[in-house]
Amino acid sequence: MRRAVGRSSSSGHSSPSSGRGVRCRWAPTCGASCSIRSWHPNPMTAPPAGSHPCRMSSSSPVTIPTISSSPVEPPWRRASPWPDPDRPSMNAPLVGRRVVTTREVPGRLDQRLRELGAEVVHVPLIEIVDPPDGGAALAAALAAIDRFDWVVVTSRHGAERVGAAVPAGIRTAAVGTATADVLSRLTGRPVDLVPSVQRAAALVHAFAECSEAAGDPWSILVAQADRAEPTLVEGLRRSGHRVEVVTAYSTRLRTPDPDQLLAALDADVVAFASGSAAEAWARAIGTRTPPAVCVIGPTTAAAARAHGLPVSAEASEHSVEGLARCVVEAVGSTP
């Protein structure tokens, strides 16, 4: 299993919106663009210019650098202006608004919406269960994990099921900083690769740049849901990598009880964080929705529209925080 190679890295700036990386923080020194997202919250502890990961000569082997998965949070995320979610300010943008959330259990989205003043109606439309084989395929892959160069997860559920089994010699990648945080906590080290845009296609682009610098294709284990989109796996295979896919968990659609349905339809907005939740809504309720429908990203938007649901707004940042902000932008005026 290869760990170091001797090709020079590619340079050339890529915009964050393309999902291919961000401008290198060493750029004033080397004039290069990093193909992977390197976060150094404390510039006093950042590597010196001489150790810049983009400085790869064709005559000496290099190793793809370890990349931190935890960016410095923007100011609006560091502290809530309403620290007690049960007593938000009367000036909070969602006071008087009723918002439906649909994840399997109440979580950070529900908390954030309450901080913003909303009355949250939690209607669980999905549940996470073991895969049909009871996890046998995942256990077999993890038992032979040393044959992989990378382990990739696309959600926190996948991270929770593989993180503790990944040894230090194998690199990790994740779609999204929330997933990377879970994976980092379980492995005890930073995640090596997280795309600047929280989408599977962005991770494919990031891998393409890394592998161009490394020179040879990698052996990659992808742990994902049974209902995962094929974008990531197909993209990695098109790039020439050897990809093994394992179902780490299954997403089961749920049917809410009649009282939950009535409460959901009486809300001001419904927030979908997955395409599976949008599908479950359509199966249980049909195409009737609250006045506003907010979705976490383009994949969820496509799934909602495919089942006849109108999409009012899509989060520009494909995360829980981005979805909360999307709800504010959609219905955040004082009633």
HELIX and SHEET records of a PDB file:
HELIX    1   1 PRO A   16  SER A   18  5                                   3    
HELIX    2   2 ALA A   27  CYS A   30  1                                   4    
HELIX    3   3 PRO A   43  THR A   45  5                                   3    
HELIX    4   4 ALA A   49  SER A   51  5                                   3    
HELIX    5   5 PRO A   75  ARG A   78  1                                   4    
HELIX    6   6 ARG A  108  GLU A  115  1                                   8    
HELIX    7   7 ALA A  136  ALA A  143  1                                   8    
HELIX    8   8 ILE A  145  ARG A  147  5                                   3    
HELIX    9   9 ARG A  156  VAL A  162  1                                   7    
HELIX   10  10 GLY A  163  ALA A  165  5                                   3    
HELIX   11  11 THR A  177  THR A  187  1                                  11    
HELIX   12  12 ALA A  200  ALA A  214  1                                  15    
HELIX   13  13 THR A  231  ARG A  238  1                                   8    
HELIX   14  14 PRO A  258  LEU A  265  1                                   8    
HELIX   15  15 GLY A  275  ILE A  285  1                                  11    
HELIX   16  16 PRO A  298  ALA A  306  1                                   9    
HELIX   17  17 VAL A  320  VAL A  331  1                                  12    
SHEET    1   A 5 GLU A 119  HIS A 122  0                                        
SHEET    2   A 5 ARG A  98  THR A 101  1                                        
SHEET    3   A 5 VAL A 269  PHE A 272  1                                        
SHEET    4   A 5 ALA A 292  VAL A 295  1                                        
SHEET    5   A 5 ALA A 313  GLU A 314  1                                        
SHEET    1   B 5 ILE A 126  VAL A 129  0                                        
SHEET    2   B 5 ARG A 242  LEU A 253 -1                                        
SHEET    3   B 5 SER A 219  ALA A 225  1                                        
SHEET    4   B 5 TRP A 150  VAL A 153  1                                        
SHEET    5   B 5 ARG A 171  ALA A 174  1                                        
END                                                                             
